[in-house]
Amino acid sequence: MAHTIKQINATFERMKKTATELGIQSMVVSAPVAITHTSIETDSVSLDPIFIGRDDDVPKLVHMLTQIQGDRIFSMVALVGMGGMGKTTLTRNVFNHESLKARFGSLIWVHVSQTFDPISLFNKIYSTLTSNTGDRVEIKEVILKRLKEVLNSKTYILVLDDVWNEDVQMWEDFINSMSGVTSTTGNGILITTRSEKVASTVNPFHIHHLNGLSDEDCWSIIKAKTFDKNGEVPSGFEMVGRKIAKRCRGLPLAANVVGGVLRCKSEEEWRSINETWISDDEEGQNISKILILSFDHLSLPSLKKCFTFCSVFPKGRKIRKEELIELWMAEGFLQPSRRNDMESVGDMYFNVLLQNSLLQIQMSDDYGNASECVMHDLVHDLASSVLSNNEDGSTPFRYMFLNQESSPIPEKVAKHLRTVFLDCETFDAKLSNFECLHNLTLSVDYKELPDSVRELVHLRNLNISDTYINKLPKWIGKLHHLQTLRACRELENLPSTLKHMFNLRHLHIYSHTKLPEEIGRLTSLRTLPYFTVGKEKGFQIEELGSLNNLKGSLEIKDLEMVPDKEEAQKANIFQKPNLFDLAYAWSDDRENERNDESVLEGLQPHPNLKKLKISGFKGKRFPTWTEKMAVRDWPHCSWVPLPNLIKIKLVECSEIEEIPTLEHLPNLKSLSLKKLKKVRFINASSNHLTSLKIEELDRLECLQWFFHNNQDLSYLYISKCRVLRELPNGLNTLHSLENLFIFYCENLKSIGNPSGGARQSQGILRRLSIERCGELMELPCEMLESWAPTIEELALEGLRRLKNLPMLIDCLAKSSRRLIHLTIRGVPKLKAGSSGSVESWDLSSLKTLSIDVSVEWSREDSVGIAETVEGMLQRCSNSLTDLELKGMENWEWLPQSIQHLTSVYILILENIGVEELPQWLWNLSSLRRLYLWNCNKLKRLPSVDDSNKLEWLYISDCPELRIDSEWRSHHRHLQIEVDGQPV
């Protein structure tokens, strides 16, 4: 017994120590008596007087729920977003939508919260259906029989709001019970949760991520909370209010809470609140209570440390996932296991923080994994409060972000610091005081590594990526604990002593940085993005052979230095299962005998490969593994496909005539082919491509294959294929196509005919650009008609033989409503085909317009051209910010509608046939930059009055125009350039 008590006491001591390390011991000591976490019960009936910024989310969710499969008992949709993002409010609006009421016989709303108790949930569902709030039934059999009776022959939509359960078995038991009491098919379940893991637990057919609102939406919420509905907002309030709205970082809850605080307060009080923000206000506790639930839900102390560490970054700072994990690792937060190394543990921790909405994805990589994140300001406040809760001073500061304005660091503080970000050189002399430092990040003006860094013997992570340091001292090899080195672009060479840093795991360098000899001695390396093969011993490809822990990406350059297959095999690439991204490169300027086929044969990758790039290969045929896109399984004497391959890029493989086989690659998403000079046909096919890029295939004649069975293709880019004459029929049947670019295909006569069902089908094309295809005669109207409703950017340029532009303009005027950027230049007959068609064209979203009326211009067409241009400008008078207009020298015309463009910021007039610009041009209140090009007849400029806000005037090739000293003296505020020279 005594031994047991001793063990318990030891456990308590360890817990106490952990709490101190986390900075939360003082919180526990001073905390009130613990109570069970509670949350406000939600319902479907409460009125949300302010519902702003979710106009796109409501129809998406309604569509998902009303179009669910009718042959299944029910289908599930999960709505995921951080606390305070407005999940419940959005769900309430979806729940009460007329389409759902018409689709389902019963609408059931249940608030779940932290405790997932199936018996309680069944009781709530029963009570909602029967309005019976009597005694709770504790026996599962009894409540399920009652539910089965009331659900007999009924379809329903069930909302489970605020779900936290991650227990798969518990969820499956609940779903199996609901299946048993349901007698119909085609029912829906919508769950809301903060956690991605919860969402995956319920196995929904769709997960809808709720993103933050715009700053404008947050300001609208604050206005609605603080001012009368139709009341005017004083300019002083608005200026401060918009700053406050920006600080809400898209969180509706924050906007609502701060809006309530601001109501009935003076402008001075608004400024004060903006300076102190709501975390210092009692109202901020409402938000903290919601967010702290997510923090408490983190199970491991080390995970909580990782979370609180993130507060060292300034608010709003984008945080790269790789860098963050390396920082955690250097701090000792990531303990490896038999199965997972430290980086794998860090990856899991990062995903948990994402799943709990404590970090938000900012950017994803090609594999769909988060690569960059940001911490919401209010979550940052929470992490900071946990980290800095040090009332008795027993826990020293561990992490600091220092800039030019930071106060000097006392030596007694410096000696405890573990992580320091230096944004200036001010602290150079004191680096030796940071004797326990594990992480050091230098930024901005450093041109050499401070000598005092050599004394930081505990340093594990050195980041100089944002400096100008072009050389590292030899003593860096004495930093034996260093795990991560992030070099800057300026670094040319790495010292020879680097080979003694046996704990180095991540070496982040640029392609031109020269490695030292014997890099193969660093067997702990996980990251080595580039390796350039040399002739001398210590620089040969065999150095890669011992680096079996390499992960991520690796580009091997100067492969012409490898003599044969046997030498290439010494790199042991096949035995590196975590190298997902491989690039093999040969130099162009080589004169020695080519053995490319043999060398590439020896560089067979592991089956886990996801991305492959081959450039500069001069063999006439690819080796077998490349042709087959499969690897040799020697024990079984068979070929194994590369099932994980998602991206292939072939560049300057000038001698090959056929591309590899692709149809057996189920996950291939992206194919890029460039400068394959001898490829005439692309006979391979792939059914799952989302991106296809073809550039400078000088002999390419046919592209027949990829149009068939390629409904996932969203990006298509074709450029400089000089003998390509036509594209296959049915381009408009690619219903996932969002981006279509065709450039410099000088002999292209046709982009194919539309499919027979074009009028019934509609794509989602957003960007269409066809430029410098001088032989193209027609863009089928049926194709444009299927694309027009969604198109946002359209460019037709250098198409001098296109015959149907007037019909295309009619088509756009009929159904194009989303255009933001429109360019029509170097195309004949810029006018509508039907009189008055442009008058119905909705161009209210148009921001930039570039048009050229000069091609095949005639006096007979001039009236129609003028009407078309004037009509277009009238339709976008409030939205247009950039206008470029090319006219005709012998046509004395300038559109009068320009004077009504209230938002135009840049105006470019080219080849305009007028002698003097109109005085009204200076009345354009938003105009800041005016360009005048090739206006051979232009002689005079009108005077600019003092109220005009024009800042820049650029004049080029206008031989008759003179800027005399008197005109210049009246317009001293203008920056003027004439033919590149300031005036």
N, C-alpha and C positions, 0 to 999 in steps of 0.2 A: 504493500500500500504506500509506504513512504517513497519507494522508488517511482511509483505512478505519479504521486503528487509532485515529486521533483521534476518529472518529465513535463507535467502540465505547466508548472512554473517556468520551466525553460521555454516552453512554447509561447507563453504570455510575453516573456522577455523578447523573444524573436519578433512577435507581433508589434510590441512597443517600439522596437528598433526600426521595423519596417515603416511604421506610422511616422516616426521621426524623419526617416529618409525621404518620405513622401511629402513632408511638410504639413501633415494633417493631424499630428498629435495634439496640438493646441486646440484644434477644432473639436476633437473628441473630449478633451478635458472640460472645455467651457460649454459643451453642447447641452441643451435641455434634455429632459427624459425622452428616450427614444419612443417614437410612435411609428405605426405602420404607415408606409407610403399610401397616400390616397390621391385620387385624381377626380376632377370634376366630371360628374355623370353627363354624357352627351346625349342628345336626342335628335330626332329628325324634324321636329316641329318648330323649334326656336327660330325666330326671325333674325337673319343676318342683315342689318340695315346697310352695311358697307361690304360690298362684294366687288372687288376691283382686280383686274389683271389676269383673270382666269377664263377669258372668252374662248381661248383655243382648247383649254383642258376639258371643259364641260362637254362639247360635242364629241371629242375623242372618246371619253369614257362612256357617254351615252351610246355611241356607235358600237363600242366593244360589247356592251352589255345587251344591246338589242339584236346584235347579229351573232349571238353565241350559237353553237351547234345544237340542232334540235334533236339529235340522236343520243345525246348524253344526258344523264340525270341532272347534272349541273356543271357549269364552267366557272372558273374563278379568275378574278382580276385582283391584283395587289397594287395599292397606291402607296408609294414609299416617299418619305420626306422627313427632314429633321423636325424636331419639336418646334411648334410655333410657325410652321410653314403654311398652315391653312388647310391641312388635309381634311379635317372634320367639316369645315365650312364648305369646301369644294364638294365633298361627298354629299352633304345636305342638299346642295343645289342640284346635283345629279339625281339624287334619290327622289326629289320632288318634281323632276322633269316629266312633262306630259307624255313623252315617248315611253318612259318606263312604266308609267301608270297604265298606258294602253297595252303594253306588252305583257305585263305580269299581273296575275290575279291578286296576289298579296305582296305587300311591301313590309319588310321586317327590319327593324333597326335595333341592334344590341350593342351596348357599350361594354367592352371586354376588360381593358386595362391590364394591370400586371399579373393578376391571378387568373390563370386559365382553368376554370372549373367547369367541366362539361355539364354536370348536373345543374349548376347555376345557370349556365347558358340555355339549356333546354327549358328551364323554368321561365326564363326571360322571353324566349321565343314563344312559348305557350301563352304567357300573359299578354304579349303584344297581339297575338292572333285572336285571343278571346276577350281581351279587356278584363280578364279575371286576375285581380291582384290579391287573391286569397292566400291561404297557407302554402308555403313552399313544399314541394314534393321531394323527398330525399331519396326515394327508391328509383333507380334508373329505369327499371322495367315499367313501372307505373307511369312515369312522365313520358316515356317514349310511346306507350300505347295511346296516351291522350294526344300527343303530337300527331301521331299517325291518323287519328280520327279527324282532327281539325284541318290537316293538310290533304285529306282525301280529295283527289281530282283537281287540286289547286296548283297553279304555277306560282313561283314566288321569286323575289329578289331579296337576299339576306345580306345586310350590311353588318360586318363585325368591326367596330371602330376601336382603334388603339390596341392592337394585338401585340403582345410581347413574347408569346410562347415560342420556344425554339425546339421543343420536344416533339420529334417527328411521330413517335408512337402515340403520344397523347392526341396529336392532331388527327392522325389516321383513325383512331378510335372514334373521335368526334364526327369525322366525315362519314365513316362507315355507318354510324348510328343515324346521321341525317339521311344517308342514302336509303336506309331501311324504312324510314317513316315517310319517304317521298314516293308518291305514286305516279308522278308525271316526269316528262323529260323537258330539257330546254330551260332549266332554272339557272339563276345566277347567284354567285356569292362575290361580294366586294369587301376586301379587307383593307384597313388602313394600318400602317405601321411605320415606325422610324427605322426599322432594321431590315437591311437587305437579306440577312440570314433568315429572319422570320418569313420574309416574302418567298424565299426559296424553299422553306420548310413546307409551305402550303401548296407548292407546286402549281402555281397559276398558269393559265395559258398565255397571260400577258402581265408584265410588270410595268406600271406607269410611274416614272420618276417625276416628282413635283419639284420644279426648280424655283429659284427665288424670283421675286417680282423685279421690274425695272425701277430705277430711281424715280421715274415719273409716276409710276403706279403708287409707290410709297408716299410720294408727295400728295397724290390725290387722296389717299387714305387719311393722311394727317389733316389735309384741308377739310375733308368731310367730318372729321372729329372735332375740329376747332372752329369752323366758321359755318354760318348759315348756308344752306344749299345753294342759293343763288347770290350769296353775298360776295362783294368784291374783296379781294385779298390785298391789303396795302403792300406796296413794293418792298418796304423794309422787312415786313414779316416774311414775304415770299423768299427773299434772298437768304435769310437765316433758315427758313423752313426747308428750303431745298438742300442746304448743307446737312441739316438734321436727317432729312429723308435719305441722303446718300449714306449716312452712317448706319441706317437700318439694314444695309447690305441685303436688301431684297426680302427681309423677313416680315411678313404681314403682322405677326404678333407684336414685333417691336414697333412698327408704325402705329398700330392701334394703341398700344400702351403709351408711347410718347405723345401721341395725339391727344389722349385723355389728360396727360400731364400739362400740355400746352394750353388747353382750353381756358379761356378767360384770363390769360396772363399777358403781361405787357411785352413790348418788343425787347426791352432790356432783359426781362426774365427769359425770353426765348434765347437770347444770346448766352445768358448764363447757363441755361440747360444744354445748349450746344457745346459749351466748353467743358461742362462736367459730365455730360452724357447721362443716360438713365441708370447706368450701373451704380452711380452714387446716390440714386433716388430710391425712396421706398417702393415706388412702382416697379423698379427694376427687379424686385424680389419676385414678382409674378412670373417674369421670364425665367429667372434663375431656378425657381421651383420646378419648372418644366424641364429645363436643360439638365439639372442635376440628376434627374432620374436616369438619363442616358449614361452619365458618369458613374452612378452607383451600380449600374448594370454591368460594368466592366468587372470581370471576375478576378483577374490576377493583379497583384500589386505591381508587378513589372509592367503590365499593360497600362495601369494608371500612371506610372512614371513616364511611359512613352507619350501618353496624352498630355500630361502637364508640361512636359519638355517642349511641346510645340508652341507654348506661349512665349518662348524666347524670341521667336520671329516677330517682327513688327506686324501690326494688324493689316490685313489685306495682302500680305506678302504671299506670292505663289511659292509653293514648296514642292521641290522635285522629290518624288518617291525614293529614288535611289539614294539621293543625298541624305534624306531623313533617316533611312534605315542605317546608313553608314555612321551617322551621328549617334543613333541609339546604340549601335554596336560598340562604338568607342566608349560610350558611357558605361558599358557593362550591363545594359538592360536585357540583352538577348542571350539567353543561355541555350547552347546547343544540346541536342539529344542524340541518341544513337541514329535516329532516322533523319533529323533535320539539322542543317548547319545554322549558324547565326542569321545568315541572310534569309533563309527560309522561315525562321521564326519571326523575323522582322516583317516579312511579307504577310504572314498570317496576322500579325498585330495591326499592320496598316489596314488590311481588309476589314478587321473587326471594327476599327474606328470609323471606316467608311460606312460599314453596315449599320452602325449606330448613329449615323449622321453627325458625328463629332468632327469629321473632316468631310469636305465636299469635293467631288471630282472637278478638276479644272480642265484637264486634258487627258486623252487616252492614247495608247500606242496602237500600232497596226494590228495587235492581237486582241484589242478591245479591253485591255487592262489599264487601270488608272496609272498615269505616269506623272501627273502633276495635280496637286490639291491645294485647297485654301481652307483656312479656318474662319468661320463666321465670327464677326466681331464679338457677339454676345457669348459664343462658346469660348472665344479667346479670353473674355473677362472671367468666365468660370475657371478656366485652366490657370489663369494668373492668380485668382483668389486662392485656389488650392495650393499653388506653388509658393505664394508669398505669405501664407498664414503662419507667421513666425513671431507671435506676440512676445514670447519670453526670450527670444534671441538665441535659443539653443541650437537651431538649425542654420548653418551658414548659407549664404548665397552660393549657388552652384553654376548658374548660367548668366551670361551677360551679352547684350548687343550694344556695342559702343560706337558712337559716331563723333563728329567734331564738336558737337554741343554737349557731350556727356561730361559729367563731373569727374575729377581725378579719382582713381581707385586707391583707397588706402591699402597698405601692404597687408594688413591683417585680413582684408577681404580678398585681395588678389591671391593669397596663398591657398585659399579654399576653392577657387574657381576651377570648374572642370571643362566648361565650354565657353569660348569667347569668339564673338564676331567683331572684327575690327574694320570699321568703315573709314579709317583715317590712319595717318602715321603718328599721331600725337602720342600714342602709348608705346612707341617703339622701345624706348629706353627702359620700360618697366616690364617687358615681357619675361625677363628672368625671375620676376616676383611671382609669376603664375606657375609655381613649382609643381602643382598637381594637375596641370592642364592636360586634358585628353583630346579636346577638339579645338583647332585654331583655324579660323577663316580670315584671310586677309583680302582686302578689296581696294579698289580705286587706284591710288597713286604709287603703290609700291613698285619699284623698279629692280630691287634686289631683295633677297631674303635676309631679314635682320639677323645679325650674328648671334643675338641672344636666344634665338630659337634652338640653337644647339644644346642649350641647358635644359630644355623641356624634355627630360628623359622619359616621361610617362606619355608623351604625345602618341596618339593612335590615329589621328585624322588631321591631315594638313591640306587645306583647300586654298590654292592660289589662282583659281581659274579666272577671277576678275581683276587680276593685276597685270603689270607689264614686265614681269620677271622673265628675262630671256636666258638665264643661266642659274643652275643650282650649284652650291658649293659641295665639295667632296665630303665634308663632314656630315652631310645629311645621311650618309650610310651608317652613322652611329646612332640614329634614332631607331633602335632595334625593335621597339614595340609598334612602330607605324604600321597600320593596317590599310589606310587609304591615302593616296596622293592624287589630288586633282590639279593638273597642270593647266597653264594658260596657253593661249594661241601663240604668244610670243616665244615660248620656250623652244629652243632649237635642238638642244642635246640634253641627255640625261647622264649624270656622272657615272663613272665605272663602279663606284662604291655602291651603287644601287643593288648590285647583285648579292650584297651581304644582308639585305633587308628581308630576312626569311619569313617574317610575319606579314609581309605585304600581300594583301588580298585583292586590292582594287587599284589599278594604275590607269587613270583616265588621261589620255594624251590625244593630241591631234595627229593627223596623218603625216605631217612633215617633221614631227619630233623624232629625232634619231635615238633609238634604243642603245643601251650599252651592250657589250658582248656578254655572252653567257646568261641571257635572260632566263634560260631554261632552269637555272638553279632556284628560281623563286617558285617553288612547287605549290605554294599556298595561293597563287594568283587565281582569282575568279574573273577579273575584268582586265582584258588587254585588247582594246579595240583595233589596233593596227600592228602588223608585223611586216617589216620590209626585209626581204631575203637578200643576203650578201654572199660574196664568194668566200671570204675568209672564215676560218674556224671560229666559232662563237657567234657568228651572224647567220649561219646557214639554217635551213628550214628544220633541221633536226632539233633545234632549240625548243620547238613547240612540242616535241614528243613527250617530254616529262610533265607538261602542264595539263594534266587530265582533269583539273578542277575548273577549267575555263567555262564561263557562262556567257549567255547573251550573244553579242556580236563579235565577229573577228573578220578583218579584211587582210588577206595575205597579198602583198604587192611584190612586183618585180619577179614574178615566177619564171621568167626566162633565165634566171640564175640557177634554177634547179635543173640538173642534167638529165634525169630520167625518172621513171615510175618508182624505182626502188628507193631513190633518194626522197621522193615526195612522200612515200609511205612512212618515212621516219617521223613525219609530223604527227602521225597517229591520230588523224582527224576522225577516223571511224570510231575511235574509243572515247570520244568526247560527247556524251549524250546531252549535255546542257548547253552546247553551242547551237543555238536556234537560228542564228543569222550569219550566213557565210558569204563572203565576197572573194572571188579569185580574180586577180588582175595581172595582166602582162603589159609591159611598156610598149609604146608605139615605136620609139626610136631604137630599134635593135637590129643588129646586122648578123648576129651569130645564127647557127643552124637552128631551125625550129623543131622543137620536140614537144609541142604543146599537148598533143593528144596523149602521149605517154605520161606526161606530168599530171594532167587532169585525171587520168585513170587512177593514179596513185593517191588522189585527194578525195576519194569516196567518203561522203559524210555519214553520220549516224542517222538511222531512220527517224529520229526526232526532229530533223531539220524543218524549219518553218519558212525561211527566206533564203533565196539563192540568187546571187548576182555573178555573172561571168562577163568580164570585159577584156578586150584586147586579144582574145583567143584567135590564133591564126591557123589552126588545124582545119582540114577539109571536112572532117566529120568529128562529131562529139564522140567521146568514148561511150561504151555500152551503158554505163550507169546513168550518164547524162541523157542519152537518147531515150532510154526507157523511163527516166526519172524514177529509178528504183535502185536499191543497193543489194549487193551480193550477200546472202546469208550462207557463209561457208560451211557451218556444221550440217546444214540441210541441203547444201548445193542447189539453192533456189534463189530467185530474185524477189525481194520484198519491196513493194511500192513505198514511196515517201508519202504516207497518208496525211501527215500534218502540214505539208507544204502549202503555204497560202500565197506566196509571192515569188515570181520568177522575173528576173531582169537580165536580158542578153544585150550587150552593148559592144559594137565594133568587132563582132565575130565575122570578119569580112569574107572568109572563104567558105563558110558553110552554106548549103543550098536548102536544107530543111531544118525546121525547128523541132525540138523534142516532142515525144508523145505526151499528151496531156489528159486524155479522156478518162484515165484511171485515177486521177487525183481528185478525190471527193471534196477537198477543202480549198482548192486553188481559187483565190479571189482576185488576184492581180497579176496581169501579164504585161510586161513592157519590152518592146523590141525596138532597137535603135541601131542604125548604120549596119544592117545586115545586107550588104551590097549585092549578094548573089541569090537571095531568096526571092523566087518568083510567085510562089503559091504558098498559102498557109493551109495545109491540109489537116492539121491537128484540130481537135475540138475540145471544148470544156463547157459543161452545162451550168457551172456555178460561178462564173466570173462576175465580179462587180466592177472591175476596172480593166480597160484595155487601152494601151498606149502604143501607137505605131509611128515611128519617126525615121525619116530618111532611109526607107527601103527602096532604093533606086530602081529595082527591077520588078517590084511587086505589081502583079497584074490582077489578082483576084483575092477577094475577102469573103468568099461565099459561106464559109463554115460557121462563123460565130453568130449569125443572126438566128439560127435555128436552136431552139431549146435553151436560149440564154436569157430567160426572163428576169434574172437577177442583175443584169448589167445596168449600172447606174452612171458610169463614166466612160466616155468614148472619145479618144483623141487621135486624130489622123493628121500627119503633117509631112510635107515634102516627099510624097510618094509620086514621083514625076511621071510614071507611065500608067498609073492607076486611072482607068477611064470611067468606072462606074462602081457604085456600091450595090449590094444585093437588094432585092425588093423587100418590103416589110419593115423598114427601119422604125416605123411608127408602132410596130407591134411589141417593141421593147418597152413594156409598160413600167419598168423600174428606172428607165433612163432619166437622169436628172441633169446631166452635163454632156453636151455634144459639141465638139470642136473639130473643124476641118480647115486646115491652113495650107496654103502654098502647094496644092495639088493641081498643077497648071494644066493638066490634060483631063481632069475630071469633068465629064459631061453630064452625069446624072447621079443623083443620090438614091436612085431606085424609085420604084412605084409604091404607093401605099397599099396596104392590104385591103381586101374587099370589105372588111368590117370596120374600116377606119372611122366612119361617122358614128358608129355605136360605141367606139372605144375612146378612152381618154387617158393620156399619159400624165406623168408628173414632171415633165421637163421644166427646168428652171433657167438653165443657161444654154443658149444656142448661138454659136459663132461660126460663120462661114466666111473666110477671108482669102483673097488672092487666088481664087480658083477661076481663072479668066475664061475658061471654056464652058463653065456651068451655065446651062440654058434655062433651067427651071427648078424652082423649089415647089413641089406639089402643094397646092392649097389645102388638100385634104389632110396632109401631114401637119401643116401649120395649124389647121383648125383643131386637131386633136391636142396640140401642145399649147395653143394660145391661152387657155384659161389659167395655166399655172406659170407661164413663162415670166421671168423677172428681168433677165438680161438678154438682149438680142443685138447681134452685130452682123450686118451684111456689108462687106467691104471688098472693093476691088473685083466685083463680079460684072464685068463690062458686057457680057453677052446674055445676062439674065433678062428674060423677056416678060416676066409676069409680076413685076414689082407692084403695079397698080392693084392687081387682084389680091396680092399678099397684104397690102395696106387695108383693103376692104375687109379681109379676113380678120386682121388684128383689131380693126375698129369694132368689129361685131362681137368679139368674145374675149379680147385681152383686157384684163382688169388689174393686173399686178405688176406691170412693167415699171422697173426702177431705172434701168439704164438702156438706152436705145441709140444705136449707131447705124446709119445708112449712108455709106460713102462709096463713090466710085461705082454706082449702080444706075442704069438708065431709067429715066422717067419716074422721078420721085413725085408721084401724084396718086390720088385715089382713083380707083376704077369707076366708081359710081358717085354721082353728084350728091353731096350731103352726107356721105357715109361717115366722114371723120367727125361730124357733129355729135354722133352717139358714142364716140370713143372715150372711155373713162381712163384718163391719164393722170388721175389725182395723186398717184404714188410716184410719178416720174421725177427723178432727181437729176439725171444727166441726159442730154440730147445732143447728138452730133450728126448733122445732116449735110448733104452735098447735092445741090440741084443742077450741077454743071454738066453731067454726063448726058449726051444726046439732047441737050436743051434746044428748044426751038421757040420761036415767037408764038406758034400755034398752041404749044403746051404751057406757055408761061402763065396764063390765067389759072389753069387747073393746078399748076405747081404752087402758085401763090396762095390759092384757096386752101390747099392741103396743109401747107406750112403754117399759115395763119390759124387754121382750125386746130392743129396740134398744139400750138403755143397757147391758144385760148383755153385748152383743156387742162393745161398743167401750170397755169399762171401763178398758183400759190405754192407749188411744191418744187419747181425746177430751180436747181442751184448752179448747174453748169450748162452753158449753151455754146456749141460750136457750129457756125453756119458758114458754108462755102457757097458763094454765089457765082454770078457771071459778070465778067468785066463789061460786056456790052448791054447789060440789063440794069438799068437804074432803079434798083429795088432794094428796100430794106423792110422786113416785116414790121408793120405798125404795132403788132401785138407784143413786141419785145418791151414796149414801154409799160406794160401791165404785169411784168414778171416781178412780183414783190419779193421773191427769195433768191433771185439770181446773184451769185457771188463772183463767178468767173464768166466772162463773155469773150468769145473768140470770133472775130469777123475776118473772113478770108475771101479775097477776090471779089469784094463788093464793088459794084459799078456806080458808086455815088461820089460826088465831088466834096460833099460836106456832110458830116454826121449831124443828125437832128439834135436840137437843144434838149429834148425830153430824155435823151440818153443819160444825162446827169441826174435825172430825177429818180433813178433806180436806187432805192434806199439801201439795198443790201449789196450793191455792186462794189467790189474791192479791187478786182483785177480786170483790166481791159487789154486784149491783144488785137493788134491790127496787122494782118499779114497780106502781102501781095495785092494791096488795093491800089492799082496803078493810076486810078483817076482821082483818088482822094487828095484834096488840096488843103482843107481847113478843118480845124477842130473848134467846136463851140467852147465858150468860156465855161469854166467850172466855178460855181458859186461856193461860198464858204461852208454852206451846209452839206455839200456833197462829201461822201465818205470814201471816195475812190483813193486807193493807196498806191497802186502800181499801174503804169502804162507802158506796154511793150509794143514797139513799132518795128516791123521788118519788111524790107522790100516794098516800100511805099514811096516811089521816087519823087512824086510831086508834093508830098507833104513836108512842110517846114515848121519847125518849132522855133519861133523867133524869141528873142530875149524878153520882149514885153509880155508875151503869153506865158513864158516860163516864170517871170517875176511875179505874176499873179497866182501862180500855182506851185509855190515853193514846197508845200506839204507832199507833193507827188514825187514818187520815185519813178523816173523815166529812163527807159533804155531805147535807143534807136540803133538798129542793126548790131546789137550786142554791146554797144557803148553807152555808158551813163551820160545823161545830159543834165 
